[in-house]
Amino acid sequence: MGRFNNKNIAKCAARMGQCFSSTYATVDVPRHEVNMNLEDIKRNSYTFSDGIGKISPELALEVAEKLQLTTDNQPCAYQIRYAGCKGVVACWPNKEGENFKLSLRPSMNKFESDHTVLEICSWTRLQPGFLNRQIITLLSALDVKDEIFWDMQMKMVEKLNLMLENTEVAFDVITASCAESGNTASIMLGSGFDPKTEPHLRGMLSSIRVAQFEDLREKSRIFVNDGRWLMGCSDELGVLEQGQCFIQVSNPSVENCFAKHGSRFSERTSNLTVIEGTVIIAKNPCLHPGDVRVLKAVNVPGLEHSFDCLIFPQKGDRPHTDEASGSDLDGDLYFVTWDENLIPPSKRSWPPMEGVYCR
């Protein structure tokens, strides 16, 4: 497993548990091809690069092929385990003179280990946006009208009630809110199958409908069309200012269902959209009004290769990740929306909570 020198019992147990994460073993990366000392960005006792490293485009391609993901639109970041390190590696070209395939920061290194296989926990992809009870409560406290949540819920319920009878509504619900879990149903609907006459398709749609109704009832999980759940990454170029972020999202479509089979089955132009303007971000659990951050999404050169992730700046007095529920960049997912109706009228963030968060 490794060498565990932490005398704190809870932390030592957590580090041992890191070895038992559910992962996909991919490529063996020898130590001489790994930079274990990529400098952390620290300021005002905060670590702006906590848990984030870099992966070369060549190694990222090898990993995508090993995971049998499409190489035409491969993920731009992976949540990993390597030796005793944990965190996220984002795809960035090497600087001139650098030949490392993997660059990891000291904040990622939790214990010593000789294991050199790069293991993948998850990767960036289209993840539809859903509100939940905590986020709704905080947005309501920030003066977003309750009628907005009610209207969104009623529209969602109306579509779910129609999806077994109306194929267009069913197709819209599946492609927009189900991501990969609705691929088979999307392909069947796009091929002309009708749930009224095809029992297997009707069964899948019924299961999706019941699951979304249960989440709606138990968690207030309301679908947000102009929203996503995105993995946090860092601006390695240093072009983003404090209060800014970069967001480029892939759009829901039936072509995404064929994407994993490559361009032979998915001939399409760019399916990406760069978001610009005011956005809000939050990370669960969120219990303080300051955990909802209002940022400005900008389109800046040099970041266009990143998509389906949330790029945070390395500048400022305090990391926006830490302001949002005391989170970091080791794989945390953030709720992001650019829906004008869900942005607080003041378009300003509450002061973030001070003190030490429990992680």
N, C-alpha and C positions, 0 to 999 in steps of 0.2 A: 504493500500500500504506500508506504513512505515513512518519513521520520517526523514524528509529532512532538514538538518541544513545548507546546503551550501548556502551562500549568493550570490554567483555568479549565475546570472539568467540562463546563458547557461548551466552551469554544473548541476544546480538543475533540469532543464528541461530534460537533458540527463539522470540523475538518475531516474527521474520519467518514462521516456521512457523505461528504463530497465525492468520495470514491465510489459511492453506490448510486450516483445520479443515473437516470435513464438516458443513455446516450447511444449514438451511432458511431462505431469505430470507422475511421476513414483512412487517412494517409499517415504513414510513419514519417515524422519530420526529425531528422538527426539534430542534435544539439548545436552543431556548428552552423546550422542554417537558421538558428533562432537567436534573436537579440532579446535577452532576458532583462535588459536594463534600459529600455526606452524611458526617457525622462518623464516623470509625473509633472503635471501642471499644478503648482500649489501657490495659494495666495490667501492671506488673512486666515491662516489655519485651516483652510478648506482645500480639498483635492478636487480640481475640476475634471480630472481625467480618471476618476476612481472606477476601476474595473474595465477600462476600454483599451484595446490595443489595435494592431494593424496586421493585415494579411495581404500578401502580394497577389496581384491579379492571376498569376500563373498557378499559385497554390489554391486560390479560391475556385479556379476552374477545375482543378483536380478533385477538390472536395465535392463540387456540384456533380461531377460525373460519377463519383463514388456513391453519392446519395441518389443517383438516377434522376437528378433534376435537369430541367432544360438548360442547355448552355447558351441558348439565344437570349435568355432573360434571367440569368443566374442571380441568386440572392446577393445582396451587397454587404451583408453582415451575418455573422454566425455567433451564437452563444456556445462557448466551448469549455472543455476540460482538457488541459495539457499538463502532464507531470503534476505538480502541485498547484497549478494555476487555474483560476476560474475567471470567467468574465465574457466579454464580447470582443471579437476582432472584426473590424470593418475593412473593406477592400479599399486600399489606397496604393497608387503607384509608388515604387521606391524612389527616394531622392537619389540624385546623381552620386554614384560611388557606393551606394548601399546594395548589398546582394542578399539580404535576409529575406527568407520566405515568411517568417513570422516575427513580429515585434511585440513583446509583452512588457508591461510596466510593473514596477515593484508592488503597486497596489493590487495587482492580480495574483501575486505569489503568496499562497497561504501555508504551504509546507514543502519540504524537500521530497522529491521523488525522481526515480530514474525512468519512469514511463514516458515514452516518446511518441505514442500514437495520438494523433489529434482526434479527439472525440467531440461530437456535435450534439448539443442538447436541443437546439432549435435554430431557426433562421428567419430572416425577414421575408414577409409575404403579405398578401392582401388579407387583412383581418378587419371585418366590418365593425363599425362603431356602435356601441350600445351604451345607453345611460344605465345607471343602477341607483339604488336607494340613497347611497352616500352622496354621489355626485348631484343627484336631484335636490337633496336637502341643502347642500352648500350653494348651488346655483339659485335656489329659492331665497336663501339668506342674502345673496348678492343682488336681489331685486329683479331676478328673472321671473316673469309673471307665471303663476301656477297654471293659468289657462293654456299656456304654450305646451306644457307637459301633457295636459289633458287632451289637447288636440292631437298631439303626436301619438299618444296611446290609442285614441279612437281610430285614427287612420290605420295604425298597425293592426288593430283588431278587425277592422273592416276588410283589410286585404287578406288576413288569415282566414276569415270566414268565407271569402270568395275563391280561395285558391284551389279548392276541390272541384269547382264548377267552371271556372274561367281559366283557360290555359295561359292567356296573356298575363293575368295577375299572378298565377303560379310561377311563371317564368321570371317575372319581375322580382318576386319575393325570393326565389331560389338564388338567382344570380347576384342580387344586391346584398342579401343578409346571411347567406349560408357559406360563402367562400368554398373551400375544397370539399366540405362535407356534402354539398349539394351537386357535385359534378355529374354523377350518374343521372340524377333527375333532370338536370339542365340539358344534358345531351339528348335524353329521350324526348323532352318537350320540344327542343330545337329540331328534332328529326320528325316531328309531326305526331307523336304518340299522344293520345287523349286519356286523361285519368278516368274518364267515365267508362272507357272500354278496356283499359289496360290495368289489371289488378295490381301488378307489381309496382307500377308507377303510382297508383293511388295509395298503396300502402306506404311508400316512401314519403309522399306528400303529407299523408295523415300523421306519420311519425314526426316530421318536421313541425307541422302545425301544433301538435300536442306539446312538443318540447318547448316551443317558443311561448305558448300560452302558460306553461308551468313556470318558466323563467319570469314571465311578465307578472304573474301572480305572486311568486315567492320573493323575487329580487327587484321588482319594478324595472325589468330589463327592457327598455324601450329602444327600438332601432332608430339610429340617426343616419340619414342618407348622406349628409355632408359631415361625416366623421369617420375615424379609424382608431384602432388600437395599434400603436407603433412602438417598435423597439428603439430605445434611446441610444444615440451615438454622439461622438464629439467632432467638432470642426477642427480637423488637423491642420487646415490651411491658415486658421486664424483670421478669416475674413468676416465673420459674424460679430456684431457688436452686442453689448449687453442689452437684453430685451428683445433680441431678434432670434429667429430660428429658420431652418430650411426644411420644407416639407414637399416631397414629390410622391404622389400616390398613383398606384395602378388602378384603372377603372374596372368595375365589375362588368363582365361580358361573357358570352358563351365561349368566346375564343380562349378565355383563361382555362376552361375545362380541358382543352386540348394542348395547352402550353407545355405540359410535361413531356409530350411526345415529340417536341421539336417543331421546327419551321415546316416540315413536310406536312404536318396536320394543322398548323396554325400560321397561315400566311397572313400577316397583318402588319400595319405600320405601327408607329409608337402608340402605346395604350397608356401613356403616362401624362399626368397633369401636375404642374407646379402650382402650389397654393400660395397666393399672395394676399396680404391684408391681416386683419386682426383675428387671432385664434385663441382658444383657451386650451390649457392642458391640465390634466389631473392624473394622479397615480393612486390606486387603491392600496391600503386603506387611506381614506382622506376624511378627516373629522374636523378640521379647522378651516375657516373661510380663506385663510392665506394659502392653503394647499392647492387651491385653484389659481393657476397663474395665467395672466393675460399677456400674450406675446405678439410680436409682429412677424408674420411669415414673409420672407423676402426671397427674391430670385437673384442669386449672385453667381458669377462665373466660377467654375472650378468644383462645384458640388453637384453638377447635373448627373453624374454617374450614380448618385445615391438615390434610392427610391424605397418606398414602404418602410422608411425609418424616420426618426425625428432627430435632426441634427441640432445640437445645442452649442452655444458659443463657449469659447475658452476664456473670454474676457469678462470683466465685471468684478464686483466686490464679493459676490457669493454665487455659487453655481445654481442655476435655475432648477437643476435636479434636486439639490438639497432643499431648496425652498418648497418643492412639491413633495410633502410628506417625508422629507429626509431621505429621498431615494438616491440612487447612484446609477452608474452605467454598466452594471455587470449582467444585464439581461432584463431589467425592468421594462414593463410595457406601460405606455402612457395613453390615456384616452385623449384624443385630439378632435376638436370640431371647429369648423369655420362657418357654421350655421349662424347667421346674424341674430336669429331669434334666441339663441342660447348664450350669446355673449352679454355679460352684465352691462347695463345701460351706461355705467360710469366708464367702461372700457379701461379700467385700472385694476390692478391686483391689490388685494388687502396685504398689509405687512405680513410677511411669512412668520410662522411660529418660531420662536427662539427656544434654544435648549437642545438637549440630546434626544434624538428619536430612538426608539427601540427597534432593532433590526433583527 
